[in-house]
Amino acid sequence: MGAVISAFSFTVDMAALLIFWAAVSLIISLLASFWRGRGMLVLLAPALALAILRLPEIAEGAKWALSIITSEFSKWLFVAALYPDADASEFELTLFFAAAGMALSLLLSVAVCLRRSTLLAVLFTAPLVFLTFVIVFTQPDLVYTVGLVAVYLTMLFSNSMFPEDYRKRALAVFPALGLAAVLMGCAYVLTPAEDYRRDNLIRSIDHQIRNFASRTGIARIRTGIGWPVVYDGTWRFQTYNVDISSAGVREITDTSLLEVVASEPGLYYLRGFAMLHFDGEKWTVNEGDVLLRGEQFASMVPAYIAILYNELFAGASSVKSSMSISKTGDVTANVFYTPYFSFPFDYYSKPTGPYLVDFHYVEGSLLELHERIPAVYLAEINLDAYSELVNSDTTYLNVEPSTAEELRRIAAGAGIDPEAGREEIAEGVADFFTSFGTYTLSPLIVPKEEDFALYFLGVSRQGYCIHYATAATLMLRSLGVPARFTSGFVVPVPPYAVGQTMVVTDYNAHSWVEVFFDNVGWLPLEVTPVGSGVGGVGYGTGGAGSAPDLGGVAPAPGPDIGYDPFGQGAEWDLEGDGQPQAGFWSIYGWAVAAGSLAACLVALITRRIVVLAGRKKRFSMADINLSVIFAWRYLMRLARLKTWQTPWHEIEDLAEKARFSQHHLTEDERTRVVDYVHEFAANIYHDRSPAGRLWVKFIRGL
């Protein structure tokens, strides 16, 4: 249950659930052990009473869980999404999983305590495992995954070592704890610390399965328009009318779009364009008064503040840098990409080749630098007229009234104070979105007539950068903070890549938010969870266009924030002395696959060796009667695979003598029984196909 909850990112009180599940499992197991089936009936009455008492809340939680799970699978399989309008609180969802865990504990107690069947235990839990590992983009938490594997292996080995003695099998709880500890320790050591490596592996597997399903016709792939859009082999941003209502699976082509040469290491947001109006389905830009009345002057103010601070204060952390940028595959008209804290580019020159941009790093918040500069030095900065235009309800505060009201309600629930200052509100919004929902490149498509932002926040709760940037922009506006939807590229430059040509692909394409501050201008704000590792509020240390304090720690970029500067699938070493490890991922992926396969083979072979050794020991025990009884029980298991054959009744008579009479069997009689068992097993083996032989040999323990 923990694996399911973590795989689908359900919001529950996990601590309370773990305590409840542990208590229920212990009680059911004890009752089943002492009073068998009658003992578990004792628990039935209070369990039903609790379920009936909380039935409405449990039902709401069940609907929400089914909605999320079926919605994930309906994106690629012919499966209907159940209860698409469902919603549930954390309490309701926790109650549902508590009830579901109680039911699962009951089934597992029947399997383990009453039937003593490993197979039944696996069958009861396999559907949940299937839900967490097949197609689902996110993956269950490592602790639950490894713990599950440890339990399965323990059941497998204990059942093989003590097939006839359930008391010894019960003691397997102690090696189970040891095995779980060892496996979790190995997983902790071997799993890369950077989560994005595991994300990439899951995404690669997910992509391959979806492609196979699409080619074979067993699945449907609802791609929508994707975003950004690829047209006839050429790539361009939509800069005037961005219809995102049908945004679906985003395909990454790794097409070379830009080539960049930077003079300093860092993480750069290359701004392309910003959008003004949103009607619930699409963004549109207005090039009228807003762009003509102070836009260009406002865009140069942050760079001016950085330069001024550096001149006034000795040792100030503002470094003049430069970046050469040239378009390769990008054919977006009239858009030239520039890093933040640079002076406006002369768009009218329209260069056809590389263009050079000077800009400034800023360590710390640009707003703090602005406050430290004496007012006399800022007298030339006057954005009053432009600020009045930006702060009007018709421009960068424009939101549909019904949408704004709902967004304010969501913000209040997140603890964002609308009366606070702009910087505090912006930080609150960034904190909310970078921990909200599920980041995925294959989100639900917003149905027609649905408000994009509200559907994302209230129903699907999954998406990529355009979903987060759109909703965050509108929430900021609803809270009285001028904001706009901005697109371009995010380009990390590790120390070893300074001065080298770096390839920027559509993998690096990204959207974020710009927030307006009076007398400072527009500053970037990162709101996408995958991008949260590059700084929340993008006008401070580690933020967009600033001088990231790398400290040997790599940012955690995702599909919207690429990390392949040489276009060769290279991993990064941002500690300053390494080189890109080309092809590392493919080697790592194959190593994991090969290691998993080898581990399975070793486990099967080891199990067979242990089983054969134990059977040989039982068949040659000093107590001949007991040895024959063990042989007969094994024969009864084999009889499920093949009909009786002569001299079956003679062997049965000897087994009955050994079990029910005072007669002591002779060595010849034991040899006759054991030989018959081996002959019976050999006939079963030879009657099978090659695949069947492997099955009965390694799985059935023939």
C-alpha positions in Angstrom: 0.0 0.0 0.0 2.9 2.3 0.7 4.3 1.6 -2.8 0.9 2.5 -4.4 0.6 5.7 -2.3 4.2 6.9 -3.2 3.9 5.9 -6.9 0.8 8.0 -7.4 1.8 10.8 -5.0 -1.4 10.5 -2.9 -1.5 13.0 0.0 -2.1 11.0 3.2 -1.1 10.9 6.8 1.5 8.2 6.3 2.7 8.0 9.9 -0.9 7.3 11.1 -1.4 4.7 8.4 1.8 2.8 9.2 0.8 2.6 12.9 -2.7 1.6 12.0 -1.7 -1.1 9.5 0.9 -2.5 11.9 -1.6 -2.8 14.7 -4.3 -4.3 12.5 -1.9 -6.8 10.9 -0.6 -7.9 14.3 -4.1 -8.3 15.8 -5.4 -10.3 12.8 -2.4 -12.5 12.8 -2.6 -13.3 16.5 -6.3 -14.0 16.3 -5.8 -16.3 13.3 -2.9 -18.1 14.9 -4.7 -18.9 18.2 -8.3 -19.3 17.0 -8.0 -19.8 13.2 -10.9 -18.6 11.2 -13.1 -18.0 14.2 -10.6 -15.6 15.6 -10.7 -13.4 12.6 -14.5 -13.3 12.8 -14.1 -11.6 16.2 -12.6 -8.6 14.3 -15.3 -8.5 11.7 -17.9 -6.7 13.8 -15.8 -3.7 14.9 -14.3 -3.5 11.4 -17.7 -3.3 9.8 -18.9 -0.8 12.4 -15.9 1.4 11.7 -16.4 1.2 7.9 -20.1 2.0 8.2 -19.5 4.9 10.5 -17.0 6.4 8.1 -18.5 5.1 4.9 -19.1 8.6 3.2 -15.5 9.7 3.8 -14.1 6.3 2.7 -16.2 6.4 -0.4 -14.9 9.8 -1.4 -11.3 8.7 -0.8 -12.0 5.6 -2.9 -13.4 7.7 -5.8 -10.4 10.0 -5.8 -7.9 7.1 -5.7 -9.7 5.4 -8.6 -9.8 8.7 -10.5 -6.1 9.2 -10.2 -5.1 5.6 -11.0 -7.5 5.1 -13.9 -6.6 8.5 -15.3 -3.0 7.5 -15.5 -3.7 4.3 -17.4 -6.4 5.9 -19.6 -3.7 8.0 -21.2 -2.4 5.0 -23.1 -4.7 2.0 -22.6 -8.4 1.7 -23.6 -9.4 2.1 -20.0 -12.1 4.5 -18.9 -11.1 7.2 -16.3 -13.4 6.6 -13.4 -14.9 9.5 -11.4 -13.1 12.3 -13.3 -14.7 15.0 -11.2 -13.9 13.3 -7.9 -12.0 15.1 -5.2 -11.0 14.2 -1.6 -9.3 15.7 1.4 -6.2 14.2 3.0 -8.4 12.8 5.8 -10.8 11.1 3.4 -7.9 9.6 1.4 -6.2 8.4 4.6 -9.4 6.7 5.8 -9.8 4.9 2.4 -6.2 3.5 2.5 -6.7 2.5 6.2 -9.8 0.5 5.2 -8.1 -0.9 2.1 -5.1 -1.9 4.2 -7.3 -3.6 6.7 -8.9 -5.7 3.9 -5.5 -6.6 2.5 -4.2 -7.6 6.0 -7.2 -9.9 6.3 -6.5 -11.5 2.9 -2.8 -11.9 3.8 -3.6 -13.4 7.1 -5.7 -16.0 5.4 -2.8 -16.8 3.0 -0.1 -16.9 5.6 -1.8 -18.0 8.8 -4.6 -20.3 7.6 -3.5 -21.5 4.2 0.3 -21.1 4.7 0.6 -20.3 1.0 3.3 -18.2 -0.4 1.5 -18.2 -3.8 -1.7 -16.8 -2.4 0.2 -14.0 -0.6 1.9 -13.1 -3.9 -1.4 -13.2 -5.8 -3.1 -10.9 -3.2 -0.3 -8.3 -3.5 0.6 -8.6 -7.2 -2.1 -6.3 -8.5 -0.8 -3.5 -6.3 2.7 -4.1 -7.5 1.4 -4.1 -11.1 -0.2 -0.7 -10.5 3.1 0.8 -9.3 5.5 -0.5 -11.8 3.7 -0.8 -15.2 3.6 2.4 -17.3 3.1 4.8 -14.3 5.6 7.6 -14.9 6.5 8.1 -11.2 8.0 5.3 -9.2 7.3 4.0 -5.7 9.5 5.1 -2.9 12.7 3.1 -2.6 12.0 2.0 0.9 8.7 0.4 0.0 10.1 -1.1 -3.1 13.1 -2.8 -1.4 11.0 -3.8 1.5 8.5 -5.5 -0.8 11.3 -7.4 -2.6 12.7 -8.5 0.8 9.4 -9.9 1.9 8.9 -11.8 -1.4 12.4 -13.3 -1.2 12.0 -14.3 2.4 8.7 -16.1 1.7 10.2 -17.8 -1.3 13.3 -19.1 0.6 11.5 -20.0 3.8 8.8 -21.9 2.0 11.5 -23.8 0.1 13.6 -24.6 3.2 10.7 -25.6 5.5 7.9 -26.7 3.3 6.4 -29.1 5.9 7.1 -27.2 9.1 5.1 -24.0 9.3 6.5 -23.2 12.8 10.0 -22.9 11.3 8.6 -20.9 8.5 7.1 -18.5 11.0 10.6 -17.9 12.4 11.5 -16.5 9.0 10.5 -13.0 10.2 13.9 -12.7 11.7 15.9 -13.3 8.5 13.3 -11.2 6.8 14.3 -8.2 8.9 18.0 -8.9 8.2 17.4 -9.4 4.5 15.4 -6.2 4.3 18.2 -4.2 6.1 20.9 -5.6 3.8 18.9 -4.9 0.6 18.0 -1.4 1.7 21.6 -0.7 2.6 22.7 -1.9 -0.8 20.0 0.1 -2.6 21.1 3.2 -0.7 24.7 2.7 -1.7 24.1 1.7 -5.3 21.3 4.1 -6.2 22.6 7.4 -7.5 22.1 10.3 -5.2 20.7 12.5 -7.9 17.0 11.6 -8.2 16.9 12.7 -11.9 19.0 9.7 -12.9 16.3 7.4 -11.6 13.6 9.6 -13.2 15.4 9.3 -16.6 15.5 5.5 -16.4 11.8 5.3 -15.5 11.0 7.9 -18.3 13.0 5.9 -20.8 11.2 2.6 -19.9 7.9 4.4 -20.0 8.6 5.9 -23.4 9.7 2.5 -24.9 6.5 0.8 -23.6 4.3 3.5 -24.9 6.0 3.4 -28.4 5.6 -0.4 -28.5 1.9 -0.2 -27.4 1.3 2.4 -30.1 3.0 0.5 -32.9 1.2 -2.8 -32.0 -2.2 -1.1 -31.8 -2.9 -2.3 -28.3 -2.9 1.2 -26.9 -3.9 4.8 -27.7 -1.6 7.6 -27.3 -3.3 10.9 -26.7 -0.6 13.3 -27.6 -2.5 16.5 -27.9 -0.4 19.3 -29.4 2.5 18.7 -27.1 4.6 21.7 -26.3 6.8 23.3 -27.6 5.5 22.5 -31.1 7.5 20.9 -33.9 6.3 21.7 -37.4 7.4 19.7 -40.5 10.9 19.1 -39.1 11.5 22.7 -38.1 11.1 24.0 -34.5 9.6 27.2 -33.4 7.9 28.7 -30.4 4.4 30.0 -30.8 4.8 33.6 -29.8 1.4 35.2 -30.6 -1.3 32.6 -29.9 -0.3 29.7 -27.6 -3.3 27.4 -27.4 -2.3 25.1 -24.5 -5.8 23.7 -23.7 -5.0 20.5 -25.5 -1.4 20.1 -24.3 -0.7 16.4 -24.0 2.4 14.2 -24.2 5.4 16.3 -24.8 7.8 14.6 -27.2 11.5 15.4 -27.0 13.3 15.3 -30.4 16.7 16.4 -29.2 16.9 18.7 -32.2 19.8 21.2 -32.1 18.2 24.6 -31.7 21.0 26.9 -30.4 24.7 26.9 -29.9 26.0 28.8 -26.9 29.4 29.7 -25.7 29.6 31.2 -22.1 32.4 32.9 -20.4 31.4 31.9 -16.9 29.9 28.8 -15.3 26.3 29.0 -14.1 22.7 28.2 -14.8 21.2 30.6 -17.4 17.7 31.3 -18.3 17.7 32.5 -21.9 14.6 34.6 -22.2 12.7 34.4 -25.5 9.3 36.1 -25.1 6.5 36.8 -22.6 2.8 36.4 -23.0 0.2 38.9 -21.7 -3.5 37.7 -22.0 -4.9 34.3 -21.0 -8.5 33.4 -21.8 -8.6 30.1 -20.0 -7.3 28.1 -23.0 -4.6 30.1 -24.8 -2.0 32.8 -24.2 -2.0 35.8 -26.6 0.5 38.7 -26.7 -0.4 42.4 -27.0 2.3 44.4 -28.7 0.5 47.7 -28.3 1.0 50.2 -25.5 2.7 47.8 -23.2 5.7 47.2 -25.4 6.0 50.7 -26.7 5.7 52.6 -23.4 8.7 51.7 -21.4 9.1 47.9 -22.0 12.6 48.2 -23.4 13.7 50.6 -20.6 12.2 48.4 -17.9 14.1 45.4 -19.2 17.5 47.1 -18.8 17.0 48.3 -15.2 18.0 45.0 -13.5 21.3 45.1 -15.4 21.9 48.7 -14.5 21.3 48.0 -10.8 23.8 45.1 -10.9 26.5 47.3 -12.6 25.8 50.2 -10.2 26.1 48.0 -7.1 29.4 46.6 -8.4 30.8 50.1 -8.9 29.7 51.4 -5.5 30.8 48.5 -3.3 34.3 47.0 -3.3 34.4 43.3 -3.7 30.7 43.1 -4.7 29.7 39.9 -6.3 28.6 41.1 -9.7 30.7 39.7 -12.5 30.5 41.0 -16.0 30.1 38.0 -18.3 29.4 37.4 -22.0 27.6 34.8 -24.0 27.7 34.0 -27.7 24.4 32.6 -29.0 23.6 31.4 -32.5 20.4 29.9 -33.8 20.7 26.5 -35.5 17.4 24.6 -35.7 15.2 27.3 -34.0 13.3 29.3 -36.6 11.1 31.4 -34.3 10.7 34.7 -36.0 11.8 38.0 -34.4 13.0 36.2 -31.2 16.6 36.4 -30.0 17.4 34.7 -26.7 19.3 36.6 -24.0 20.3 35.8 -20.4 18.9 37.9 -17.5 20.6 41.0 -16.3 21.7 42.0 -19.8 20.9 45.1 -21.7 18.3 44.9 -24.4 19.4 43.4 -27.6 19.0 45.3 -30.8 16.2 43.3 -32.3 16.1 45.4 -35.4 19.5 44.4 -36.6 18.3 40.8 -37.0 21.7 39.1 -37.2 21.9 35.9 -39.3 24.9 34.5 -37.4 26.1 34.4 -33.8 25.4 37.4 -31.6 27.2 38.4 -28.5 25.4 39.4 -25.3 27.0 41.0 -22.2 25.3 40.4 -18.9 26.0 40.4 -15.1 26.0 37.8 -12.4 24.4 38.7 -9.2 25.1 36.8 -5.9 22.2 37.4 -3.5 18.8 38.9 -4.2 18.7 41.7 -6.8 16.0 43.3 -4.6 18.4 43.4 -1.7 21.1 45.0 -3.8 18.6 47.6 -4.9 17.7 48.5 -1.3 21.4 49.0 -0.4 22.1 51.4 -3.2 21.7 55.1 -2.0 18.6 56.7 -3.6 20.7 59.5 -5.1 22.3 56.9 -7.5 18.9 55.6 -8.5 17.4 58.9 -9.4 17.7 58.2 -13.1 15.5 55.2 -12.8 11.9 56.2 -13.2 9.5 53.5 -14.1 6.4 55.3 -12.7 4.6 55.5 -16.0 5.4 52.0 -17.0 4.5 50.7 -13.5 1.1 52.4 -13.7 0.5 50.6 -17.0 1.7 47.2 -15.7 -0.4 47.5 -12.5 -3.6 48.2 -14.4 -6.4 45.6 -14.3 -6.3 45.3 -18.1 -2.7 44.2 -18.5 -0.6 42.1 -16.2 -3.2 41.8 -13.4 -5.9 40.6 -15.8 -7.6 37.4 -14.7 -11.2 36.1 -15.3 -13.1 37.0 -12.1 -14.4 33.4 -11.4 -10.8 32.0 -11.9 -9.3 34.7 -9.7 -11.7 34.0 -6.9 -10.9 30.2 -6.9 -7.2 30.9 -7.1 -7.3 33.2 -4.1 -9.1 30.4 -2.2 -6.4 27.9 -3.1 -3.7 30.4 -2.2 -5.4 31.0 1.2 -5.4 27.3 1.8 -1.7 27.3 1.1 -1.1 30.0 3.7 -0.2 32.7 1.2 -1.1 36.2 2.7 -2.5 38.5 0.0 -1.7 41.5 2.2 2.0 40.7 2.2 4.6 42.4 0.0 5.2 41.2 -3.5 8.4 39.4 -2.7 6.8 37.4 0.1 3.8 36.6 -2.1 6.1 35.5 -5.0 8.1 33.3 -2.6 4.9 31.8 -1.2 3.5 31.0 -4.7 6.9 29.5 -5.7 7.0 27.3 -2.6 3.4 26.1 -3.2 3.9 25.1 -6.9 7.3 23.6 -6.5 5.8 21.1 -4.1 2.4 20.7 -5.8 1.2 17.8 -7.9 3.1 15.4 -10.1 5.6 16.5 -12.8 5.1 14.4 -15.9 5.6 14.8 -19.7 2.4 12.9 -20.3 -0.4 14.8 -18.4 -4.1 14.6 -18.7 -5.5 16.7 -21.6 -7.8 19.4 -20.3 -11.4 18.8 -21.5 -13.0 21.4 -23.6 -14.9 24.1 -21.8 -12.7 23.6 -18.7 -10.5 26.4 -17.3 -6.9 25.3 -17.8 -5.5 26.5 -14.5 -8.4 25.3 -12.4 -8.5 21.9 -14.0 -4.7 21.5 -13.4 -4.9 22.6 -9.8 -8.2 20.8 -8.9 -8.5 17.7 -11.0 -5.4 16.5 -12.9 -2.7 17.8 -10.6 -0.1 16.8 -13.1 1.7 18.5 -15.9 5.0 20.1 -17.0 6.3 23.6 -17.2 3.5 25.3 -19.1 0.9 24.0 -16.6 2.8 25.2 -13.6 3.9 28.6 -15.2 0.3 29.3 -16.4 -1.4 28.5 -13.1 1.3 30.4 -11.1 1.1 33.5 -13.3 -2.7 33.6 -12.8 -2.5 33.0 -9.1 0.0 35.9 -8.7 -2.2 38.2 -10.7 -5.2 37.2 -8.6 -3.2 38.2 -5.5 -2.4 41.6 -7.0 1.1 40.9 -8.2 1.8 41.7 -11.9 3.1 38.6 -13.6 3.5 37.1 -17.1 4.1 33.8 -18.7 7.6 33.6 -20.1 9.3 31.1 -22.4 12.8 30.3 -23.6 15.6 27.9 -22.7 17.4 26.9 -19.5 21.1 26.2 -20.1 23.4 24.9 -17.3 27.1 25.6 -18.0 29.4 23.5 -15.8 32.9 24.8 -15.1 34.6 22.5 -17.6 32.3 23.7 -20.4 33.3 27.4 -20.1 34.4 28.7 -23.5 33.2 25.6 -25.3 30.3 25.4 -27.8 27.3 23.9 -26.1 24.4 22.4 -28.0 20.9 23.5 -26.8 18.0 21.3 -27.9 14.2 21.3 -27.4 15.0 19.3 -24.2 16.1 22.6 -22.7 13.0 24.5 -23.7 11.2 25.8 -20.6 8.5 28.2 -19.3 8.6 30.2 -16.1 7.1 33.3 -14.6 8.2 36.9 -14.5 7.2 39.1 -11.6 7.3 42.9 -11.8 8.8 45.0 -9.0 8.4 48.8 -9.0 11.6 50.6 -9.9 13.3 47.3 -10.4 11.6 45.7 -13.4 10.8 42.1 -14.4 12.5 39.3 -12.5 12.2 35.6 -13.2 10.4 33.2 -10.9 10.8 29.4 -11.1 7.7 27.5 -10.2 8.1 24.0 -11.8 8.9 21.2 -9.3 11.5 19.6 -11.6 13.2 23.0 -11.8 13.0 23.8 -8.1 16.6 22.7 -7.8 17.7 25.8 -9.7 16.2 28.2 -7.3 12.7 29.1 -6.3 12.6 32.9 -6.6 14.7 33.5 -9.6 16.1 36.8 -8.6 18.3 35.5 -5.8 21.4 33.2 -5.4 21.1 30.2 -7.6 18.2 31.8 -9.5 17.8 32.5 -13.1 20.6 34.5 -14.6 22.3 34.8 -11.3 25.6 33.3 -10.2 24.6 30.0 -8.7 26.4 28.9 -5.6 27.2 25.5 -7.0 29.2 24.3 -4.1 29.8 21.0 -5.8 26.1 20.3 -5.9 24.5 19.9 -9.3 21.1 21.4 -10.0 18.3 18.9 -10.5 17.1 19.6 -14.0 14.3 17.6 -15.7 12.9 17.3 -19.2 12.2 21.0 -19.5 15.7 21.9 -18.1 18.2 19.9 -20.1 21.6 18.9 -19.0 23.2 17.6 -22.2 25.5 20.4 -23.3 27.3 18.3 -26.0 24.2 16.5 -27.3 25.8 13.1 -26.5 23.7 11.9 -23.5 26.5 13.1 -21.2 26.2 13.3 -17.4 27.6 16.3 -15.6 30.3 16.8 -13.1 29.7 20.3 -11.7 32.4 20.0 -9.1 34.7 21.6 -11.6 37.4 19.0 -12.4 35.5 16.3 -14.2 34.5 15.8 -17.8 31.2 14.7 -19.2 30.7 10.9 -18.9 29.4 10.2 -22.3 27.2 7.2 -22.6 27.1 6.7 -18.8 23.4 6.4 -18.7 23.2 3.6 -21.3 25.9 1.7 -19.4 24.2 2.2 -16.1 20.8 1.2 -17.5 22.2 -2.0 -19.1 24.2 -2.8 -15.9 21.0 -2.5 -13.8 19.1 -4.7 -16.2 21.9 -7.3 -16.4 22.3 -7.3 -12.7 18.6 -7.8 -12.1 18.5 -10.7 -14.5 21.6 -12.3 -12.9 20.1 -11.9 -9.5 16.9 -13.6 -10.5 18.9 -16.5 -12.1 21.1 -16.9 -9.1 18.0 -16.9 -6.8 16.3 -19.6 -8.8 19.5 -21.8 -9.0 20.2 -21.3 -5.3 16.6 -22.2 -4.4 16.8 -25.4 -6.5 20.1 -26.4 -4.9 18.6 -25.8 -1.4 15.4 -27.7 -2.2 17.2 -30.7 -3.7 19.6 -30.9 -0.8 16.8 -30.7 1.7 14.7 -33.4 -0.1 17.7 -35.7 -0.4 18.3 -35.3 3.4 14.7 -36.1 4.2 14.5 -39.2 1.9 17.6 -40.7 3.7 16.7 -40.0 7.3 17.5 -42.6 10.0 13.8 -42.9 10.8 12.6 -44.8 7.7 8.9 -44.3 8.5 9.2 -40.6 8.7 11.3 -40.5 5.5 8.5 -42.4 3.6 5.9 -40.0 5.0 8.0 -37.1 3.6 8.3 -38.9 0.2 4.5 -39.5 0.1 3.7 -35.8 0.8 6.1 -34.8 -2.0 4.3 -37.4 -4.3 1.0 -35.8 -3.5 2.3 -32.5 -4.7 3.5 -34.1 -7.9 0.1 -35.8 -8.4 -1.4 -32.3 -9.1 0.7 -32.3 -12.3 0.1 -35.8 -13.6 -2.5 -38.6 -13.2 -1.8 -41.7 -11.1 0.2 -44.5 -12.6 0.9 -48.1 -11.4 1.9 -49.2 -8.8 0.3 -46.2 -7.1 -1.8 -48.2 -4.7 1.2 -50.3 -3.5 3.1 -47.0 -2.7 0.0 -45.6 -1.0 -0.3 -48.8 1.3 3.3 -48.4 2.3 2.8 -44.7 3.2 -0.3 -45.6 5.3 1.7 -48.2 7.1 4.4 -45.7 7.9 1.8 -43.1 9.1 -0.8 -45.1 10.9 0.6 -48.5 12.0 3.3 -49.7 14.4 5.0 -51.4 11.6 8.6 -50.3 10.9 9.3 -50.2 7.2 12.5 -51.8 5.8 15.2 -50.2 3.8 13.9 -52.0 0.6 10.4 -50.6 1.2 11.8 -47.1 1.5 13.9 -47.6 -1.7 10.8 -48.7 -3.5 8.9 -45.6 -2.5 11.7 -43.2 -3.2 12.5 -44.8 -6.6 8.8 -44.5 -7.5 8.8 -40.8 -6.6 11.8 -40.1 -8.7 10.4 -42.1 -11.6 7.1 -40.2 -11.3 8.9 -36.8 -11.3 11.0 -37.9 -14.3 7.9 -38.7 -16.3 6.4 -35.3 -15.5 9.6 -33.6 -16.6 9.8 -35.5 -19.9 6.1 -34.9 -20.8 6.6 -31.1 -20.7 7.8 -28.7 -23.4 11.2 -27.0 -23.0 9.5 -24.0 -21.3 7.4 -26.3 -19.2 10.4 -28.2 -18.0 12.1 -25.0 -16.9 8.8 -24.1 -15.0 8.5 -27.4 -13.1 12.3 -27.6 -12.5 12.9 -24.1 -11.1 9.5 -22.8 -10.1 7.7 -25.9 -8.9 10.9 -27.4 -7.5 10.8 -30.7 -9.3 
